Amino acid sequence: MKTLNIYVAKEFLATAAVSILVLTFGLTGVRLIKIIEVLTKGVPFSDAASLLFYAVPFLLTLAIPCSVLVATMLTFGKMSANNEITAMRACGISILQITSPVIIVALASSCICLYLQLDAGPKYMGEAKRMMKEVGAQNPLALIEPGLPIEYENINIFIDNKDENNKLRGIQVYVAKRDKSSIEQDVCARTGDISVDEKAQTMRIILYDAIIKSYEDKSSKKITSSKSVEFTIDYGSNLNRAKIGEKARYLTMRELFARALLFRSRGQDTTALELELNQRIALGFSPIAFLLLGLPLAVRTSRRETSVGLFLSVGLAGAYFVSIMIFNAFGNRPGIYPQYLLWIPNILYQAGGVYFLYKLVRR
């Protein structure tokens, strides 16, 4: 029996390891595009590599559950197609004895996912966000890319081109009202200069031969021209203000609890925080749900149906994550208790898996 358990565990772990590598590499590919964009803006390679490293814990929270499902389908689907499971059961070995090492692996995977979801993932995502802020504070010019909008408070800047000497070409600046309800000024110029005071953390943008369109209201527009127009952006204060009140997705479990207690003491709604916490815990248990779901499908497949079972399980995994996202979207509707509704996929998948596994054992 020990030899059999080792055999099943080796097959499962080997397949799961390959699946994790492939899925993580595939998910990293999306991040690589963003990293390359950051590098083209003048950010040092070491900082860009750190940003990629900080994304790995979050990517693993998606790769590990899917890898458990894929490894379950491939390992037991192959054993079922080769009649190995039939032979084992003919020798008096039950399904639970055959799958016991895989169940242990799934429990361990859930523990890892819980750690990544509750602590490591948010922590390193927050580190990546803070690093980007520091890069913006140290070298704000690197974040100004032609063709992309740059927004600071109520000012939006569009630049067609920027040379090595920070000479700007084709500049359009929209100045909105403080409440951002409408545009107050529309300034355009062919050329301009940009300079940064790193000590004061301010950025000066000077436009030459500018045309200014001022909007007093929706029906009134005044057009003037000026040899130079200057905008001063206090990007340092913007970054410092952004540090106050991190989003819930960047908070660890302890920080979520602390903020929830603070909100309750003030009489504020804590639905969003509870939803975030419940979502992380539910996703942490997803490897068990996928294992229980995949086992009956894999064991009952024949040689011709192995690929069908695999595609079916991938579809069910997709449905699981989509349903979690849908319930998460109801965070602004506390009356329907979305923090509890998002447990429905886990309950359905685990209960369904246990039911079909029970029927399989009783055969």
Secondary structure, 3 states (H helix, E strand, C coil): CHHHHHHHHHHHHHHHHHHHHHHHHHHHHHHHHHHHHHHHCCCCHHHHHHHHHHHHHHHHHHHHHHHHHHHHHHHHHHHHHCCHHHHHHHCCCCHHHHHHHHHHHHHHHHHHHHHHHHHHHHHHHHHHHHHHHHHHHHCHHHHCCCCCCEEECCEEEEEEEECCCCEEEEEEEEEECCCCCCEEEEEEEEEEEEEEECCCCEEEEEEEEEEEEEEEECCEEEEEEEEEEEEEECHHHHHHHHCCCCCHHHCCHHHHHHHHHHHHHHCCCCHHHHHHHHHHHHHHCHHHHHHHHHHHHHHCCCHHHHHHHHHHHHHHHHHHHHHHHHHHCCCCCHHHCHHHHCCHHHHHHHHHHHHHHHHHHHC
